[in-house]
Amino acid sequence: MAPVPASVARQAELLKQDGNNYFKKERLGAAIDAYTEAITLCPNVAVYWTNRALCYRKRNEWNKVEEGCKRALQLDSHSVKAHYMLGLALLERQDFAGGIKELEKALELGRGANPASYMVEEIWQILAKAKYMEWEDSSSKRASRLQKLKEACERALIHYYAIEDSQVENISEEIANGHLQQLGHLEEVFNKAAQADQPTEVPDFLCCKITLDIFRDPVITPSGITYERAVLLDHLQKVVGKFDPVTREPLEPHQLAPNLAIKEAVQAFLDEHGWAYKMS
């Protein structure tokens, strides 16, 4: 495509500013019209597409959100807003796998750009909710399958002992106790199989010492203590906050390093215990 003349690009930028002003005043129709004109003039500017998609999001027109964000990502694959809103749109049509994938990408890109921003927190909250819903759905299906299997096993045991009893004139206490014992063992097996889906406590070493929540983006200080990145950066930005919150040793943002071991441990725990997303 031929380069857009500078005068046309300036006009498109003015239309974008108009759209932004309309959006702030919640005049969504006027904002959509302004962004659409900007897109007509300069169709290869991703932010025009994401801004218009944000308007459609406000109006719950999710098909148009999805369409606009996909176009924006063709132009800029690193657009946090496009990945985020596309994830929301996919979740709206119950595509949990696709929505979660886009939200995870948005979170990864957002953390790289500004780990302490409000948008990173917002993305995490939506992602955690989606992950929890996905786990809840899977957990419900697993519980149903386990219950059906358990009932089938119980019926098989009853049938087995019924045959054995029919072959013995006087049912012995040993046979009766054996039946009860087998039912008890069966109960233990299925209770153990269901344990992974039973909420308990998140291990302390997977939780931030400040927030007490499970880590999302853990970083380690020179003193060897791990914190949640955004929370620690917020602490360090304060006038009297240039120190490690626990050891009180002097600390600067550039001294923080990702704690990849803890991050992997957290992900492994969440993969096994999806209920923990609700607790974070």
C-alpha positions in Angstrom: 0.0 0.0 0.0 1.3 3.5 -0.9 2.4 5.7 2.0 -0.4 7.9 3.4 0.3 11.7 2.7 1.3 13.6 5.8 -1.8 15.9 5.6 -4.1 12.8 5.6 -2.3 11.3 8.5 -2.7 14.6 10.5 -6.4 14.7 9.7 -6.7 11.1 10.9 -5.0 12.0 14.1 -7.3 14.9 14.6 -10.3 12.6 14.1 -8.8 10.2 16.7 -8.6 13.1 19.2 -12.2 13.9 18.4 -13.1 10.3 19.1 -11.2 10.3 22.4 -13.0 13.5 23.5 -16.4 12.0 22.5 -15.5 8.8 24.4 -14.7 10.7 27.6 -18.1 12.3 27.4 -19.6 8.8 26.7 -20.9 9.9 23.3 -20.1 6.5 22.0 -21.9 6.8 18.6 -20.0 10.0 17.8 -16.7 8.4 18.9 -17.3 5.4 16.7 -18.0 7.7 13.7 -14.8 9.7 14.4 -12.6 6.5 14.7 -14.3 5.1 11.6 -13.4 8.2 9.6 -9.8 7.9 10.9 -9.7 4.3 9.8 -11.0 5.2 6.4 -8.1 7.7 6.0 -5.4 5.5 7.6 -6.6 1.9 7.8 -3.1 0.6 8.9 -3.0 2.3 12.3 -3.8 -0.3 15.0 -4.8 2.2 17.7 -7.7 3.5 15.6 -9.1 0.0 15.5 -8.6 -0.7 19.2 -10.1 2.7 20.2 -13.2 1.9 18.1 -13.3 -1.6 19.6 -13.3 -0.1 23.1 -16.5 1.8 22.1 -18.1 -1.4 20.9 -17.1 -3.1 24.1 -18.9 -0.4 26.1 -22.0 -1.1 23.9 -21.6 -4.9 24.4 -21.3 -5.4 20.6 -18.8 -8.2 21.1 -18.7 -9.4 17.4 -17.5 -6.0 16.4 -15.0 -6.0 19.3 -13.6 -9.3 18.1 -13.5 -8.1 14.4 -11.7 -4.9 15.3 -9.2 -6.4 17.6 -8.2 -9.1 15.1 -7.6 -6.4 12.5 -5.5 -4.4 15.1 -3.4 -7.5 15.8 -2.7 -8.0 12.2 -1.2 -4.5 12.2 0.4 -4.7 15.7 0.8 -8.1 17.3 2.1 -6.5 20.5 -1.0 -4.4 21.2 -1.9 -5.1 24.8 -5.4 -3.6 24.4 -6.2 -5.7 21.3 -5.2 -9.0 22.9 -7.1 -8.0 26.1 -10.3 -7.0 24.4 -10.2 -9.9 22.0 -9.8 -12.2 25.0 -12.9 -10.6 26.5 -14.9 -11.0 23.3 -13.9 -14.7 23.1 -15.0 -15.3 26.7 -18.3 -13.7 25.9 -19.0 -16.5 23.4 -17.8 -19.1 25.9 -14.5 -19.8 24.1 -12.6 -20.2 27.3 -9.4 -21.6 25.7 -9.2 -18.9 23.1 -10.1 -16.1 25.6 -7.6 -17.3 28.2 -4.8 -17.5 25.5 -5.4 -13.9 24.5 -5.6 -12.7 28.1 -2.3 -14.5 28.9 -0.7 -12.8 26.0 -2.0 -9.4 27.0 -0.7 -10.0 30.6 2.7 -11.0 29.3 3.0 -7.9 27.1 1.5 -5.6 29.8 3.9 -6.7 32.4 6.8 -6.1 30.0 5.6 -2.5 29.3 4.4 -1.4 32.7 4.2 -4.1 35.4 2.6 -1.8 38.0 -0.2 -0.4 35.7 -3.9 -0.6 36.5 -4.4 -2.4 33.2 -2.1 -5.3 34.2 -4.1 -5.7 37.4 -7.4 -5.6 35.5 -6.2 -8.2 33.0 -5.1 -10.5 35.8 -8.4 -10.2 37.5 -10.3 -11.1 34.3 -7.8 -13.9 33.5 -8.1 -15.4 37.0 -11.9 -15.3 36.8 -11.8 -17.1 33.4 -9.3 -19.7 34.7 -11.5 -20.3 37.7 -14.6 -20.7 35.6 -12.7 -23.1 33.3 -11.6 -25.1 36.3 -15.1 -25.0 37.8 -16.6 -26.4 34.6 -13.9 -29.1 34.4 -14.2 -29.9 38.1 -18.0 -30.4 37.8 -17.6 -32.7 34.9 -14.9 -34.7 36.7 -17.0 -35.0 39.9 -19.9 -36.3 37.8 -17.7 -38.9 36.1 -16.3 -40.0 39.4 -19.7 -40.3 41.0 -21.0 -42.4 38.1 -17.9 -44.6 38.3 -18.2 -45.0 42.0 -21.9 -46.0 41.8 -21.0 -48.5 39.1 -18.2 -50.0 41.3 -20.6 -50.2 44.3 -23.2 -52.0 42.1 -20.6 -54.4 40.9 -19.5 -55.2 44.5 -23.2 -55.7 45.6 -23.7 -58.0 42.6 -20.5 -59.9 43.4 -21.4 -60.5 47.0 -25.0 -61.3 46.1 -23.7 -64.2 43.9 -21.4 -65.4 46.6 -24.1 -65.2 49.2 -26.4 -67.3 47.0 -23.9 -70.1 47.0 -23.6 -70.2 50.7 -26.5 -71.5 52.9 -25.7 -69.4 55.9 -24.1 -66.1 55.2 -20.9 -65.9 57.3 -19.9 -62.8 59.3 -16.6 -62.9 57.4 -18.4 -62.5 54.0 -20.5 -59.6 55.4 -17.5 -57.9 56.9 -15.6 -58.4 53.6 -18.3 -56.6 51.7 -18.3 -53.7 54.1 -14.5 -53.5 54.0 -14.4 -53.4 50.2 -17.0 -50.6 50.2 -14.8 -48.7 52.7 -11.8 -49.1 50.5 -13.8 -47.9 47.5 -14.8 -44.8 49.4 -11.2 -44.1 50.2 -10.1 -44.4 46.6 -12.7 -42.1 45.3 -12.2 -39.5 48.1 -8.5 -39.4 47.2 -9.3 -39.0 43.5 -11.4 -36.0 44.3 -8.9 -34.3 46.6 -7.2 -32.2 43.9 -10.5 -30.3 43.4 -11.1 -29.7 47.1 -10.0 -26.1 48.1 -7.4 -26.0 50.9 -4.7 -23.4 51.7 -2.1 -22.1 49.3 1.4 -22.9 50.6 3.1 -19.9 52.2 6.1 -20.0 49.9 3.9 -19.4 46.9 2.4 -16.2 48.5 3.8 -12.6 48.7 4.8 -11.5 52.2 3.1 -8.1 51.6 -0.2 -9.0 49.9 -0.4 -12.6 51.3 -1.9 -13.5 47.9 -0.5 -16.2 45.6 2.2 -14.7 43.4 1.4 -13.5 39.9 4.8 -11.9 38.9 7.3 -12.8 41.6 10.7 -11.0 41.9 13.5 -11.6 44.2 15.6 -9.0 46.0 19.4 -9.2 46.7 18.5 -10.2 50.3 16.8 -13.3 48.9 13.2 -12.4 49.7 10.5 -12.8 47.0 7.7 -10.2 46.5 5.0 -9.4 44.0 6.6 -7.1 41.5 3.9 -4.5 41.2 3.4 -4.2 44.9 7.2 -3.9 45.6 7.6 -1.3 42.8 4.8 0.7 44.3 6.6 0.6 47.7 9.9 1.6 46.2 8.4 4.6 44.4 7.3 6.1 47.7 9.5 8.9 49.2 10.5 6.7 52.2 10.3 3.4 50.4 13.8 2.8 49.0 14.4 -0.3 51.1 13.5 -4.0 51.3 10.2 -4.1 53.3 11.4 -7.1 55.4 15.2 -6.6 55.8 15.1 -2.8 55.6 18.2 -3.0 53.4 18.6 -0.3 50.7 16.9 -1.4 47.5 16.5 0.1 44.0 14.1 -1.2 41.2 17.0 -2.2 38.9 18.1 -4.7 41.6 15.0 -6.8 41.2 15.2 -10.1 39.3 12.4 -12.4 38.2 12.1 -15.4 40.5 11.5 -18.0 37.7 11.6 -20.9 40.0 8.7 -19.6 42.2 6.8 -18.5 39.0 7.0 -22.0 37.7 6.0 -23.5 41.0 3.0 -21.2 41.2 1.9 -22.1 37.7 2.3 -25.8 38.4 0.2 -25.4 41.6 -2.5 -23.4 39.7 -2.6 -26.0 36.9 -3.2 -28.7 39.5 -5.5 -26.7 41.8 -7.6 -24.3 39.7 -9.7 -23.3 42.7 -6.7 -21.2 43.8 -7.4 -18.6 41.1 -10.4 -17.5 43.1 -8.3 -16.9 46.2 -5.9 -14.6 44.2 
